[in-house]
Amino acid sequence: QETWNLLDLFETEELFEVALAELSEISAALEATYKGNITDAESAANVIESYEKLYEKVVPVSTYANLSHSVDQTNTEAQMRAAKVGQAMSKINAQTSFITSELLALDEEVLQEVSTLKPQYTKYVSDLLKEKQYQLHPEVEKVLAAFGNAFNAPYALYNTAKLVDLQFPDFEVDGVKYPQSYNKFEGDWELENNTEVRREAYRTFYEKLKDYQHTTAKIYDTHVKNEKIEADLRGYNDVFEFLLTRQDVTKDLHDRQIDLIMSELAPHMRKYAKLIQKAHGLEKMTFADLKISIDPSYEPTVSIEESRKYMIDALGVMGEDYTEMLNRSFDERWTDFAQNVGKSTGAFCSSPYGYHPYVLINWTSRMNEVFVLAHELGHAGHFYLAHKNQNLFNARPSTYFI
């Protein structure tokens, strides 16, 4: 009951395998039909429609593999499944890379005509035109797409080191032993009111991370180099422009936000830190103390079912349809609450198009988790409605907006 129900994506592993094999067939047929034949607005509209249908079938396959892997990255079967889908997606992306190349080879007037023929693809065309000046030769684009799985390797390696290889020893305070893990530290010990337990947890957690600092830094360095190489190849001024262009955000906005946080928010946060110190009677305020509750007397233990009542009471103001969505999330097991070895840290909401959202959370029964769950179900509500009212290409805005 504390795990999510992935059967809503595929009822059996056999059906998943069939769907995965079907993707390769559809992708190959799409390439055979349209490659070299996108010559006017009508053929352009047709290939976009076919591409949309392909990706509607990609969504449940990739979601099923990614979600089953995210709850236990030590699971060999989940590792193999995710690797198989990653490899298949690299091949599909390489096969279909011609679509963008050939569409952008058309005159802009022809692409604008696509928006007239199929108004639902106006955003797709608009996004496409933004890429025009950064588009490389079709064969180069195909090669880059084929390497997609390899380019994503740094993040996969980071998660393997963090969630599979890295093992924390228990720590001890006043003769009592406490279990330590990424999820226990982030979900429990950082918020622990007992100062000795909290600070010892902090010390032992970061002491262990330090053993992996050079490997982690090299993995991140590889990721940054990948971004830098692609940004240079495509003719962006820098990596910031490369990353922000796809987010519909200018560097000025990005810089303004950081400057505002550092100049306007920082004094209030320093004052808040002092307030925590005073409320808890701490002789010295440290980094390990920043996330504890301002009111240590109000830290109820909340069951999963009790959290539902908090959600409904607080968010009922959003309306009956929102309340129905919240209840469905509990009744139909949209959320994976359980803590287990190898599970992704923190929380996220995955919103596969054509299906209900899924939420990953590491439930600690602390009030903090109620807020985290409300936050993730906010994302769920957003995409639950967006997917009902938009096509695949229109439903997902910039991550900055999200």
Secondary structure, 3 states (H helix, E strand, C coil): CCCCCHHHCCCCHHHHHHHHHHHHHHHHHHHHHHCCCCCCHHHHHHHHHHHHHHHHHHHHHHHHHHHHHHCCCCCHHHHHHHHHHHHHHHHHHHHHHHHHHHHHHCCHHHHHHHHHHCHHHHHHHHHHHHHHHHCCCHHHHHHHHHCHHHHCHHHHHHHHHHHHHCCCCCEEECCEEECCCHHHHHHCHHHCCCHHHHHHHHHHHHHHHHCCHHHHHHHHHHHHHHHHHHHHHHCCCCHHHHHHHCCCCCHHHHHHHHHHHHHHHHHHHHHHHHHHHHHHCCCCCCHHHCCCCCCCCCCCCCCHHHHHHHHHHHHHHHCHHHHHHHHHHHHCCCEECCCCCCCCCCEEEECCCCCCCEEEECCCCCHHHHHHHHHHHHHHHHHHHHHHHCCCCCCCCCCCCC
